Amino acid sequence: MTISKLMRPAATTLLAILPLVASAQTATDTFDVQITIAAECEIVSTETLDFGSAGVLSGDVDASADLEVACTESTPFDIGLNEGTGAGGTTATRQMTGPGATTIAYQMFQNAGRTTNWGDAVGTDTVTSTGTGTTQSFTVYGRVIAQTTPAPGTYTDTVTVTVTY
């Protein structure tokens, strides 16, 4: 038997398949891809408003802290700071509580000159801005006002940040 007789069935099969490969058909279509972005804001981070260590509170003690907010582009929003958890606190004068439930009064402002109160009444004393689609930083300017100095110890308060959009 010769090689050509052995190859004949393989060659016949190959020749039978070639027209199928050469005449293959294709079909195409398209499909859509989408996402819907809803107006949204999130609080990215907050810092502790730390007035450090002080002795007699015969003068103002100032400090600042940053908070970061991210909102979708062109979304208007307001940032409010509540009165805190200190007994008797208001958004105009908050209270840090220390040993024996004694308190130290302090204030929070929207500006470095410490003249514009930062509260939580939208349209009145909140910070208003518009989202850029990226993280935006806002500074809280704090002041412990001159007052009768209570007992030594650590005084704290917890303030809630609310972003309304």
C-alpha positions in Angstrom: 0.0 0.0 0.0 1.3 3.4 -0.9 1.2 6.5 1.1 -1.0 8.1 -1.5 -3.7 5.4 -0.9 -3.5 6.1 2.9 -3.7 9.9 2.5 -6.6 9.8 0.1 -9.4 9.5 2.7 -7.8 12.3 4.8 -7.4 14.5 1.8 -11.0 13.8 0.8 -12.3 14.8 4.2 -10.1 17.9 4.3 -11.4 18.9 0.8 -15.0 18.4 2.0 -14.5 20.7 5.1 -12.7 23.5 3.3 -15.8 24.9 1.6 -17.5 25.0 5.0 -14.7 27.1 6.5 -14.3 29.4 3.6 -18.1 30.1 3.4 -18.7 30.7 7.2 -21.2 33.4 7.9 -21.3 35.9 10.8 -24.0 37.9 12.4 -23.5 41.0 14.5 -25.7 43.2 16.7 -25.2 45.9 19.3 -26.3 46.4 22.9 -26.5 49.4 25.1 -24.5 50.0 28.3 -25.7 52.4 30.9 -25.6 53.6 34.5 -27.9 56.0 36.2 -26.2 58.3 38.8 -28.5 59.4 41.5 -27.9 62.6 43.5 -26.0 61.4 46.6 -23.6 62.7 49.3 -21.5 60.9 51.8 -19.4 62.0 54.7 -15.9 60.7 53.9 -14.1 61.6 57.1 -14.1 63.8 60.2 -11.4 64.9 62.6 -11.5 65.5 66.3 -11.8 69.1 67.3 -9.0 69.0 69.9 -8.4 72.1 72.0 -5.3 70.6 73.5 -4.4 71.2 77.1 -5.2 74.5 78.9 -5.0 75.8 82.4 -7.2 78.7 83.6 -9.7 79.7 80.9 -9.2 83.4 81.2 -9.0 83.8 77.4 -10.3 82.2 74.3 -8.8 78.9 73.2 -9.1 78.2 69.5 -8.8 75.0 67.4 -9.9 73.7 64.1 -10.8 70.4 62.5 -11.6 69.3 58.9 -14.4 67.2 57.7 -14.7 65.8 54.2 -17.8 65.3 52.1 -18.2 63.8 48.6 -21.3 64.6 46.6 -22.3 63.9 43.0 -21.4 66.7 40.6 -23.8 69.7 40.7 -25.7 68.3 43.7 -26.5 71.2 46.2 -26.0 70.3 49.8 -25.9 71.7 53.4 -23.7 70.5 56.2 -25.1 70.9 59.7 -23.6 70.4 63.1 -26.0 69.6 66.0 -25.8 70.8 69.6 -23.8 67.8 70.7 -24.5 65.5 73.6 -23.4 67.8 76.4 -26.2 68.7 78.8 -27.5 72.2 78.2 -25.8 72.6 74.8 -27.2 74.5 71.9 -25.9 75.0 68.4 -24.8 78.5 69.5 -23.0 77.3 72.7 -22.2 73.7 73.1 -21.0 72.0 76.3 -18.1 69.5 76.8 -18.7 67.4 79.9 -16.0 66.3 82.4 -15.5 65.1 85.9 -18.5 65.3 88.2 -20.7 66.3 85.1 -19.1 69.8 85.1 -19.0 71.5 81.7 -16.9 73.7 79.5 -18.7 75.9 77.0 -17.5 76.1 73.4 -18.6 77.3 70.0 -18.2 76.2 66.4 -18.0 78.5 63.5 -18.0 78.4 59.7 -15.2 80.9 59.2 -11.7 81.5 60.5 -12.7 84.9 62.0 -15.1 82.9 64.2 -18.0 85.2 63.5 -20.5 82.9 61.7 -22.0 80.2 63.9 -22.2 76.6 62.5 -25.5 75.0 63.5 -27.9 72.6 62.0 -30.8 74.7 60.7 -30.7 74.3 56.9 -30.8 77.7 55.2 -29.9 79.5 58.5 -26.6 78.4 60.0 -25.4 75.5 57.9 -22.6 75.5 55.3 -24.0 75.4 51.8 -22.1 74.1 48.8 -22.4 72.2 45.5 -21.0 68.8 44.8 -18.0 68.4 42.5 -18.0 64.7 42.2 -14.9 64.5 44.3 -14.1 64.9 48.0 -14.4 68.4 49.3 -12.9 69.6 52.6 -14.6 71.9 55.1 -13.0 73.4 58.2 -14.8 73.6 61.5 -13.4 76.5 63.6 -13.8 76.0 67.3 -13.5 78.3 70.3 -13.5 77.6 74.0 -14.7 81.0 75.4 -13.2 82.6 78.5 -15.2 81.2 81.5 -14.9 80.1 85.1 -12.4 77.2 84.9 -13.8 73.9 86.3 -11.9 71.0 87.9 -8.9 69.5 86.0 -9.8 66.5 83.8 -10.7 65.6 80.3 -13.8 67.2 78.9 -15.6 65.8 75.8 -18.6 66.2 73.6 -19.9 64.3 70.6 -21.4 66.4 67.7 -23.4 64.8 64.8 -22.6 66.0 61.3 -25.6 65.9 58.9 -25.4 66.4 55.2 -28.7 67.4 53.6 -29.0 67.2 49.8 
